[in-house]
C-alpha cells in the first residue's frame, strides 16, 4: 500500500475550508487548529457519504446544542447561506425545529446567529409564515398531528392524555413537522442531533429507526452521521449512537417495526 502524503492532506483540508467559508483560513499555530484543517475538513467533511447540505444541518445543530462559541455557530450558518445549501427561510425553520428537540434557548441561538449572518451577507429579511393562520377545530388538530406522527415515525403514537403528550400531537407533529419551509429529510438531521444530545434511549432509538424506515436516510448515511456528530459531541457520546445505528439498521433491514 502506498504511503499517504501529509502535504496532500494539508492542501485538501485548506482547499475545502476555503471553498466552504469563502476565504483562506490562517495557517494553524496549535495542534488543535491543525486538527481542524487536517482532520475535520480534510478527512471528515470531504467524505462522499453525506451531501454538503446534510453536513451543514448536522454542523449547525451540533454547534448550537453542544454550546459552541457564538462566532463558530454564526460562521457555519454564514457558510451555509453563502454556499446556497440553505436559505435564510430554511434556517428560520431550523431554529424552530431545533427548539423542540434541544430547547427554546438553543433554537434562539440559531435564530440570532442566522440574523447576524444574514446581515453580514447583506441578505433581506424573509417572510414569517404563521404557525397557524386560521381558526381550527381542536379534535381535527389532534387527528392531523397523529397522522403526521404516523407518517414521520412510521408507527402510531399514544393518546394525548397529558399536557406533554398533547403538545406532541398538537404542536410538534400537528404544526411543526408538516411546515413547508423545510423538507422532511432536512428535519431528520436536526432531529437526530437533538435526540442524540438528549441521551434519552427511547427517543434516540425510535428516531433513528424512523429515519431509515421512512426512507429519509440510509444506514450508510447514518454511519457517516455518527462521525459528523462525533466532531460536535465527542467520541464517547457518538459511540452510543454508533451502537443504535447498528441495532436499528438490522431491525429495518429485517422489516421489523419499532417496538419500544
C-alpha positions as CSV (number, residue, x, y, z in Angstrom):
1,X,0.0,0.0,0.0
2,X,1.5,3.4,-1.0
3,X,2.2,5.9,1.8
4,X,-0.2,8.9,2.1
5,X,1.3,12.3,1.7
6,X,0.7,14.7,4.6
7,X,1.2,17.7,2.3
8,X,-1.7,16.5,0.2
9,X,-3.9,16.2,3.3
10,X,-3.0,19.7,4.4
11,X,-3.8,21.1,0.9
12,X,-7.1,19.2,0.7
13,X,-8.2,20.5,4.1
14,X,-7.2,24.1,3.4
15,X,-8.9,24.0,0.0
16,X,-12.1,22.7,1.5
17,X,-12.1,25.3,4.2
18,X,-11.6,28.0,1.7
19,X,-14.4,26.6,-0.5
20,X,-16.9,26.4,2.4
21,X,-16.1,29.7,4.1
22,X,-15.2,31.8,1.0
23,X,-11.7,32.7,2.4
24,X,-8.5,31.0,3.2
25,X,-8.1,30.1,6.8
26,X,-4.9,31.3,8.6
27,X,-2.2,28.7,8.9
28,X,-2.6,26.7,12.1
29,X,-0.5,27.7,15.1
30,X,-1.6,24.9,17.5
31,X,-2.2,21.2,17.3
32,X,-6.0,21.9,17.8
33,X,-6.1,24.3,14.9
34,X,-4.1,21.9,12.7
35,X,-6.6,19.1,13.5
36,X,-9.4,21.3,12.2
37,X,-7.7,21.6,8.8
38,X,-6.1,18.1,8.6
39,X,-8.9,16.0,10.2
40,X,-12.2,17.8,10.4
41,X,-12.1,19.1,6.8
42,X,-9.5,17.0,5.0
43,X,-10.8,13.7,6.4
44,X,-14.4,14.2,7.5
45,X,-16.2,17.0,5.7
46,X,-14.5,15.7,2.5
47,X,-16.0,12.3,2.7
48,X,-18.6,11.5,-0.1
49,X,-21.1,9.6,2.1
50,X,-23.1,12.7,3.1
51,X,-24.1,15.7,0.9
52,X,-22.9,19.1,1.9
53,X,-26.4,20.3,2.9
54,X,-26.7,17.4,5.4
55,X,-23.3,18.2,6.8
56,X,-24.3,21.9,7.3
57,X,-27.5,20.9,9.1
58,X,-25.7,18.5,11.4
59,X,-22.9,21.0,12.0
60,X,-25.4,23.8,12.8
61,X,-27.4,21.7,15.1
62,X,-24.3,20.3,16.8
63,X,-22.8,23.7,17.2
64,X,-25.9,25.0,18.8
65,X,-26.7,22.0,21.1
66,X,-23.1,21.4,22.1
67,X,-22.7,25.1,23.1
68,X,-20.0,26.0,20.6
69,X,-18.9,29.7,20.7
70,X,-21.4,32.0,19.1
71,X,-18.8,33.0,16.5
72,X,-18.4,29.4,15.4
73,X,-22.1,28.8,15.1
74,X,-22.5,32.0,13.2
75,X,-19.6,31.1,10.9
76,X,-21.1,27.8,9.9
77,X,-24.5,29.4,9.3
78,X,-22.9,32.1,7.2
79,X,-21.1,29.5,5.2
80,X,-24.3,27.6,4.6
81,X,-26.0,30.7,3.4
82,X,-23.1,31.8,1.2
83,X,-22.9,28.3,-0.4
84,X,-26.6,28.3,-1.2
85,X,-27.1,24.9,0.5
86,X,-29.5,26.5,3.0
87,X,-31.6,29.6,2.6
88,X,-32.4,32.1,5.3
89,X,-36.1,30.9,5.3
90,X,-34.9,27.4,5.9
91,X,-32.6,28.4,8.7
92,X,-35.6,30.1,10.4
93,X,-37.4,26.8,10.2
94,X,-34.3,25.0,11.5
95,X,-34.3,27.3,14.6
96,X,-38.0,26.5,15.3
97,X,-37.4,22.8,14.8
98,X,-34.3,22.6,17.0
99,X,-36.2,24.5,19.7
100,X,-38.4,21.4,20.1
101,X,-35.6,18.9,20.2
102,X,-33.0,20.9,22.1
103,X,-34.9,23.6,24.0
104,X,-36.0,27.0,23.0
105,X,-32.8,28.5,24.3
106,X,-30.8,26.6,21.6
107,X,-33.4,27.5,18.9
108,X,-32.8,31.1,19.9
109,X,-29.1,30.7,19.4
110,X,-29.6,29.6,15.8
111,X,-32.2,32.3,15.1
112,X,-30.0,35.1,16.4
113,X,-26.9,33.7,14.6
114,X,-28.9,33.5,11.4
115,X,-29.9,37.1,11.8
116,X,-26.3,38.2,12.2
117,X,-25.0,36.1,9.4
118,X,-27.7,37.3,7.0
119,X,-27.0,40.9,7.9
120,X,-23.2,40.4,7.3
121,X,-24.0,39.0,3.8
122,X,-26.5,41.8,3.0
123,X,-29.5,39.4,2.7
124,X,-33.0,40.7,3.0
125,X,-35.3,39.6,5.8
126,X,-37.7,36.8,4.8
127,X,-41.4,36.4,5.4
128,X,-42.5,34.7,8.6
129,X,-45.4,32.3,7.9
130,X,-47.7,32.0,10.9
131,X,-47.6,28.8,12.9
132,X,-51.3,28.5,12.1
133,X,-53.1,31.3,10.4
134,X,-56.7,30.2,10.6
135,X,-59.1,29.0,13.2
136,X,-59.1,25.3,13.9
137,X,-61.1,22.5,15.4
138,X,-59.2,21.1,18.4
139,X,-60.1,17.5,17.6
140,X,-59.0,17.9,13.9
141,X,-55.8,19.4,15.1
142,X,-55.1,16.3,17.2
143,X,-56.1,14.0,14.4
144,X,-53.8,15.8,12.0
145,X,-51.0,15.6,14.4
146,X,-51.4,11.9,15.0
147,X,-51.5,11.3,11.2
148,X,-48.3,13.3,10.8
149,X,-46.7,11.4,13.7
150,X,-47.5,8.1,11.9
151,X,-46.1,9.4,8.6
152,X,-42.9,10.7,10.3
153,X,-42.2,8.0,12.9
154,X,-43.7,5.0,10.9
155,X,-45.8,3.8,13.9
156,X,-48.8,5.1,15.8
157,X,-48.3,7.4,18.7
158,X,-50.2,7.3,22.0
159,X,-53.3,9.3,23.0
160,X,-52.7,12.9,24.2
161,X,-53.6,12.2,27.8
162,X,-51.2,14.7,29.4
163,X,-50.2,18.2,28.6
164,X,-46.8,17.0,27.3
165,X,-48.3,14.2,25.1
166,X,-50.9,16.6,23.9
167,X,-48.2,19.0,22.7
168,X,-46.6,16.2,20.7
169,X,-49.8,15.7,18.8
170,X,-50.9,19.3,18.6
171,X,-47.8,21.3,18.1
172,X,-44.7,19.1,17.3
173,X,-46.4,16.9,14.7
174,X,-49.6,18.8,14.1
175,X,-48.0,22.1,13.3
176,X,-44.2,22.0,13.2
177,X,-43.1,18.9,11.2
178,X,-45.6,19.5,8.3
179,X,-44.4,23.1,7.7
180,X,-43.4,23.6,4.1
181,X,-40.4,25.7,4.9
182,X,-38.1,22.7,5.4
183,X,-38.2,19.3,3.8
184,X,-38.6,16.2,5.9
185,X,-35.1,14.8,5.2
186,X,-33.6,18.1,6.5
187,X,-35.7,17.9,9.6
188,X,-34.4,14.4,10.2
189,X,-30.8,15.6,10.5
190,X,-31.7,18.3,13.0
191,X,-33.8,15.8,15.0
192,X,-31.2,13.2,15.1
193,X,-28.7,15.6,16.6
194,X,-31.3,16.7,19.1
195,X,-32.2,13.2,20.3
196,X,-28.6,12.1,20.3
197,X,-27.8,15.0,22.7
198,X,-30.8,14.2,24.8
199,X,-29.2,10.9,25.9
200,X,-32.8,9.5,26.1
201,X,-32.9,5.9,24.9
202,X,-36.5,5.7,23.6
203,X,-36.3,9.0,21.5
204,X,-32.9,8.0,20.2
205,X,-33.8,4.5,19.1
206,X,-37.2,5.4,17.7
207,X,-36.0,8.4,15.7
208,X,-33.0,6.5,14.2
209,X,-35.3,3.7,13.3
210,X,-37.8,6.1,11.7
211,X,-35.1,7.9,9.8
212,X,-34.3,4.7,7.9
213,X,-37.8,3.1,7.8
214,X,-39.2,6.3,6.3
215,X,-36.6,6.3,3.5
216,X,-35.3,9.7,4.5
217,X,-31.8,8.3,5.4
218,X,-29.9,5.2,4.5
219,X,-27.9,3.1,7.0
220,X,-24.7,4.1,5.3
221,X,-25.6,7.8,5.6
222,X,-26.3,7.3,9.3
223,X,-22.9,5.8,9.7
224,X,-21.5,9.0,8.3
225,X,-23.8,10.9,10.6
226,X,-22.1,9.2,13.6
227,X,-18.7,10.5,12.6
228,X,-20.1,14.0,11.9
229,X,-21.8,14.0,15.2
230,X,-18.6,12.9,17.0
231,X,-17.0,16.2,15.8
232,X,-19.6,18.1,17.8
233,X,-20.3,16.0,20.8
234,X,-17.2,13.9,21.1
235,X,-16.4,10.2,20.6
236,X,-18.0,8.9,23.9
237,X,-21.4,10.2,23.0
238,X,-21.0,9.1,19.4
239,X,-20.2,5.6,20.5
240,X,-23.7,5.3,21.9
241,X,-25.2,6.4,18.6
242,X,-22.9,4.1,16.7
243,X,-24.5,1.1,18.6
244,X,-28.0,2.4,18.0
245,X,-27.4,2.7,14.2
246,X,-26.2,-0.9,14.0
247,X,-29.2,-2.1,16.1
248,X,-31.9,-0.1,14.2
249,X,-30.4,-0.8,10.8
250,X,-30.8,-4.6,11.5
251,X,-34.4,-4.0,12.5
252,X,-35.2,-2.0,9.4
253,X,-33.4,-4.5,7.1
254,X,-35.4,-7.3,8.7
255,X,-38.7,-5.4,8.2
256,X,-39.2,-5.1,11.9
257,X,-41.2,-2.1,13.2
258,X,-40.2,0.0,16.2
259,X,-41.5,-1.8,19.2
260,X,-40.3,0.4,22.1
